[in-house]
Amino acid sequence: MLLLSIGLFWLPIIGPLIAGVVGGNKAGGVVAAIIAVFLPAFIVGSGFFVFASILSGFPVLGVVAGLGGLTMA
């Protein structure tokens, strides 16, 4: 789905729609498609939280970095 979305980025509305339909059909259902969309975002956000907390020693900075990673992913 990611490659399809990248390949169709030049189509403003239809490109993401096609990528979403194909990815949803490939996932097999609504719940599986929703999990496939949000799981990478939570993994990236959690990774940013852990690494920022370890490197800085401030858990608050880890929370900010984790939320930033979750937002960007």
PyMOL commands that place a pseudoatom at each C-alpha (Angstrom):
pseudoatom trace, name=CA, resn=MET, resi=1, chain=A, elem=C, hetatm=0, pos=[0.000, 0.000, 0.000]
pseudoatom trace, name=CA, resn=LEU, resi=2, chain=A, elem=C, hetatm=0, pos=[2.888, 2.339, 0.753]
pseudoatom trace, name=CA, resn=LEU, resi=3, chain=A, elem=C, hetatm=0, pos=[4.443, 1.768, -2.661]
pseudoatom trace, name=CA, resn=LEU, resi=4, chain=A, elem=C, hetatm=0, pos=[1.097, 2.273, -4.340]
pseudoatom trace, name=CA, resn=SER, resi=5, chain=A, elem=C, hetatm=0, pos=[0.562, 5.508, -2.436]
pseudoatom trace, name=CA, resn=ILE, resi=6, chain=A, elem=C, hetatm=0, pos=[4.032, 6.747, -3.400]
pseudoatom trace, name=CA, resn=GLY, resi=7, chain=A, elem=C, hetatm=0, pos=[3.438, 5.775, -7.015]
pseudoatom trace, name=CA, resn=LEU, resi=8, chain=A, elem=C, hetatm=0, pos=[0.135, 7.628, -7.167]
pseudoatom trace, name=CA, resn=PHE, resi=9, chain=A, elem=C, hetatm=0, pos=[1.134, 10.757, -5.233]
pseudoatom trace, name=CA, resn=TRP, resi=10, chain=A, elem=C, hetatm=0, pos=[0.675, 12.925, -8.311]
pseudoatom trace, name=CA, resn=LEU, resi=11, chain=A, elem=C, hetatm=0, pos=[-3.089, 12.292, -8.336]
pseudoatom trace, name=CA, resn=PRO, resi=12, chain=A, elem=C, hetatm=0, pos=[-4.436, 14.640, -5.628]
pseudoatom trace, name=CA, resn=ILE, resi=13, chain=A, elem=C, hetatm=0, pos=[-7.632, 12.859, -4.558]
pseudoatom trace, name=CA, resn=ILE, resi=14, chain=A, elem=C, hetatm=0, pos=[-7.822, 9.699, -6.614]
pseudoatom trace, name=CA, resn=GLY, resi=15, chain=A, elem=C, hetatm=0, pos=[-4.297, 8.444, -5.769]
pseudoatom trace, name=CA, resn=PRO, resi=16, chain=A, elem=C, hetatm=0, pos=[-4.801, 8.009, -2.005]
pseudoatom trace, name=CA, resn=LEU, resi=17, chain=A, elem=C, hetatm=0, pos=[-8.300, 6.663, -2.659]
pseudoatom trace, name=CA, resn=ILE, resi=18, chain=A, elem=C, hetatm=0, pos=[-6.960, 3.949, -4.963]
pseudoatom trace, name=CA, resn=ALA, resi=19, chain=A, elem=C, hetatm=0, pos=[-4.167, 3.103, -2.507]
pseudoatom trace, name=CA, resn=GLY, resi=20, chain=A, elem=C, hetatm=0, pos=[-6.672, 2.891, 0.354]
pseudoatom trace, name=CA, resn=VAL, resi=21, chain=A, elem=C, hetatm=0, pos=[-9.091, 0.668, -1.540]
pseudoatom trace, name=CA, resn=VAL, resi=22, chain=A, elem=C, hetatm=0, pos=[-6.352, -1.704, -2.685]
pseudoatom trace, name=CA, resn=GLY, resi=23, chain=A, elem=C, hetatm=0, pos=[-4.758, -1.792, 0.788]
pseudoatom trace, name=CA, resn=GLY, resi=24, chain=A, elem=C, hetatm=0, pos=[-8.122, -2.382, 2.458]
pseudoatom trace, name=CA, resn=ASN, resi=25, chain=A, elem=C, hetatm=0, pos=[-8.955, -5.230, 0.114]
pseudoatom trace, name=CA, resn=LYS, resi=26, chain=A, elem=C, hetatm=0, pos=[-5.532, -6.760, 0.640]
pseudoatom trace, name=CA, resn=ALA, resi=27, chain=A, elem=C, hetatm=0, pos=[-5.902, -6.511, 4.431]
pseudoatom trace, name=CA, resn=GLY, resi=28, chain=A, elem=C, hetatm=0, pos=[-9.115, -8.511, 4.245]
pseudoatom trace, name=CA, resn=GLY, resi=29, chain=A, elem=C, hetatm=0, pos=[-11.383, -6.445, 6.464]
pseudoatom trace, name=CA, resn=VAL, resi=30, chain=A, elem=C, hetatm=0, pos=[-12.010, -3.142, 8.137]
pseudoatom trace, name=CA, resn=VAL, resi=31, chain=A, elem=C, hetatm=0, pos=[-10.414, -4.019, 11.482]
pseudoatom trace, name=CA, resn=ALA, resi=32, chain=A, elem=C, hetatm=0, pos=[-7.302, -5.470, 9.850]
pseudoatom trace, name=CA, resn=ALA, resi=33, chain=A, elem=C, hetatm=0, pos=[-6.983, -2.399, 7.629]
pseudoatom trace, name=CA, resn=ILE, resi=34, chain=A, elem=C, hetatm=0, pos=[-7.269, -0.027, 10.602]
pseudoatom trace, name=CA, resn=ILE, resi=35, chain=A, elem=C, hetatm=0, pos=[-4.642, -2.003, 12.505]
pseudoatom trace, name=CA, resn=ALA, resi=36, chain=A, elem=C, hetatm=0, pos=[-2.379, -1.964, 9.439]
pseudoatom trace, name=CA, resn=VAL, resi=37, chain=A, elem=C, hetatm=0, pos=[-2.671, 1.818, 9.252]
pseudoatom trace, name=CA, resn=PHE, resi=38, chain=A, elem=C, hetatm=0, pos=[-2.122, 2.708, 12.905]
pseudoatom trace, name=CA, resn=LEU, resi=39, chain=A, elem=C, hetatm=0, pos=[0.351, 0.025, 14.023]
pseudoatom trace, name=CA, resn=PRO, resi=40, chain=A, elem=C, hetatm=0, pos=[3.403, 1.556, 12.280]
pseudoatom trace, name=CA, resn=ALA, resi=41, chain=A, elem=C, hetatm=0, pos=[2.555, 4.986, 13.709]
pseudoatom trace, name=CA, resn=PHE, resi=42, chain=A, elem=C, hetatm=0, pos=[2.431, 3.617, 17.252]
pseudoatom trace, name=CA, resn=ILE, resi=43, chain=A, elem=C, hetatm=0, pos=[5.672, 1.712, 16.734]
pseudoatom trace, name=CA, resn=VAL, resi=44, chain=A, elem=C, hetatm=0, pos=[7.484, 4.836, 15.491]
pseudoatom trace, name=CA, resn=GLY, resi=45, chain=A, elem=C, hetatm=0, pos=[6.051, 6.961, 18.319]
pseudoatom trace, name=CA, resn=SER, resi=46, chain=A, elem=C, hetatm=0, pos=[7.034, 4.383, 20.926]
pseudoatom trace, name=CA, resn=GLY, resi=47, chain=A, elem=C, hetatm=0, pos=[10.528, 4.144, 19.475]
pseudoatom trace, name=CA, resn=PHE, resi=48, chain=A, elem=C, hetatm=0, pos=[10.961, 7.913, 19.608]
pseudoatom trace, name=CA, resn=PHE, resi=49, chain=A, elem=C, hetatm=0, pos=[9.722, 7.929, 23.209]
pseudoatom trace, name=CA, resn=VAL, resi=50, chain=A, elem=C, hetatm=0, pos=[12.150, 5.217, 24.284]
pseudoatom trace, name=CA, resn=PHE, resi=51, chain=A, elem=C, hetatm=0, pos=[15.189, 6.621, 22.494]
pseudoatom trace, name=CA, resn=ALA, resi=52, chain=A, elem=C, hetatm=0, pos=[14.568, 10.225, 23.561]
pseudoatom trace, name=CA, resn=SER, resi=53, chain=A, elem=C, hetatm=0, pos=[14.048, 9.143, 27.175]
pseudoatom trace, name=CA, resn=ILE, resi=54, chain=A, elem=C, hetatm=0, pos=[17.204, 7.048, 27.189]
pseudoatom trace, name=CA, resn=LEU, resi=55, chain=A, elem=C, hetatm=0, pos=[19.406, 9.624, 25.470]
pseudoatom trace, name=CA, resn=SER, resi=56, chain=A, elem=C, hetatm=0, pos=[18.219, 12.678, 27.391]
pseudoatom trace, name=CA, resn=GLY, resi=57, chain=A, elem=C, hetatm=0, pos=[17.304, 11.208, 30.768]
pseudoatom trace, name=CA, resn=PHE, resi=58, chain=A, elem=C, hetatm=0, pos=[14.092, 13.254, 30.786]
pseudoatom trace, name=CA, resn=PRO, resi=59, chain=A, elem=C, hetatm=0, pos=[10.895, 11.241, 30.325]
pseudoatom trace, name=CA, resn=VAL, resi=60, chain=A, elem=C, hetatm=0, pos=[8.976, 14.445, 29.511]
pseudoatom trace, name=CA, resn=LEU, resi=61, chain=A, elem=C, hetatm=0, pos=[11.226, 15.012, 26.499]
pseudoatom trace, name=CA, resn=GLY, resi=62, chain=A, elem=C, hetatm=0, pos=[10.560, 11.400, 25.530]
pseudoatom trace, name=CA, resn=VAL, resi=63, chain=A, elem=C, hetatm=0, pos=[6.810, 12.015, 25.640]
pseudoatom trace, name=CA, resn=VAL, resi=64, chain=A, elem=C, hetatm=0, pos=[7.142, 15.086, 23.424]
pseudoatom trace, name=CA, resn=ALA, resi=65, chain=A, elem=C, hetatm=0, pos=[9.337, 13.213, 20.939]
pseudoatom trace, name=CA, resn=GLY, resi=66, chain=A, elem=C, hetatm=0, pos=[6.993, 10.218, 20.996]
pseudoatom trace, name=CA, resn=LEU, resi=67, chain=A, elem=C, hetatm=0, pos=[3.947, 12.353, 20.277]
pseudoatom trace, name=CA, resn=GLY, resi=68, chain=A, elem=C, hetatm=0, pos=[5.853, 14.101, 17.503]
pseudoatom trace, name=CA, resn=GLY, resi=69, chain=A, elem=C, hetatm=0, pos=[6.771, 10.766, 15.973]
pseudoatom trace, name=CA, resn=LEU, resi=70, chain=A, elem=C, hetatm=0, pos=[3.195, 9.544, 16.281]
pseudoatom trace, name=CA, resn=THR, resi=71, chain=A, elem=C, hetatm=0, pos=[1.947, 12.699, 14.583]
pseudoatom trace, name=CA, resn=MET, resi=72, chain=A, elem=C, hetatm=0, pos=[4.455, 12.516, 11.748]
pseudoatom trace, name=CA, resn=ALA, resi=73, chain=A, elem=C, hetatm=0, pos=[4.020, 8.794, 11.096]
for i in range(1, 73): cmd.bond("trace and resi %d" % i, "trace and resi %d" % (i + 1))
show_as sticks, trace
zoom trace
